[in-house]
Amino acid sequence: MARLTQADLNELNQSFEQDSPADLLRWVKEMFGDRAAMLSAMQRAGCVVCHMIGRERLGMPILFVDTGVNFQETLDTRDRVAKEYGLNVITLSPLKTMEEQTKELGILYLTPEGQKQCCSLRKIEPLLQAKGRYDCLVGSLRRAEGGRRGTIPIVSIDVQMNCVRVNPLANFTDEDLDAYLAEHDVIVNPLHSQGYTTIGCNRCTTPVLPNEPKRAGRWRHLGMWSAYCEINPSDRAGGLVKSIDLSQDLVDRLLGRKTDYAI
């Protein structure tokens, strides 16, 4: 095994800045093969990447975390995307139902500390079930979202999953996103047209007023203390530090190195 840090990816990231999302997705398939998957919560940007994967016929599986308290509209969007785009959507679920969790631990999402624990139990831990199965997870984060995502690299490391993360839409502006959605008539969660600018669990997501920040509807009851579920490493404090361990061959190919194994 070989160690890979975020700093190791600087040159690769610079070389990708002018590439299209489709080019980046094809690179992911070529580099990682069957060891690549996409992670999507079936929001607007995620549905765009799903459409691109289907359009390019990449055969890349889509990971969807069903927290057990998703909106029905989100589940319906997942099913439509899978059927109409010909995608293999793999649903990951928590070990306990929300009813079982609440009976054991109480209503966690009513405090900032409890919210972090709830998101860990219902989002992060289900995703960790797939740890070791993939060397790369494709996401749909965009710098235009601002906040902690305002400077996301296209290629990053995920210490928790011990894999590479690739965000092919990192450079997509809001206008780019709207244009792609319209041009290709992309399947979209209907809640987006009902005031939900970002969509999570039904317990902790509300519509957003026109003059509010886009993420104001997430954990509104907790005020400024909660804005992210932290399933994405860029949303965690210090999430892009440290390193991951991948095969020597994969690290060499990622970094464009040729290693002489002759003794």
Buried (B, 14 or more C-beta within 10 A) or exposed (E): EBEBEBEBBEEBBEEBEEBEBBEBBBBBBEBBEEBBBBBBBBBBBBBBBBBBBBEBEBBBBBBBBBBBBBBEBBBBBBBBBBEEBEBEBBBBBBEBEBEEBBEEEEEBBBBEEBBBBBBBBBBBBBBEBBEEBBBBBBBBBBBBBEEBBEEBBBBBBBBBBBBBBBBBBBBBEEEBBEEBBEEEEBBBBEBBEEEBBBBBBBBBBBEBEEEEBBBBBBBBEBEEEBBBBBBBBBBBEEBBEEBBEBEBEBBBBBEEEEEEEEE
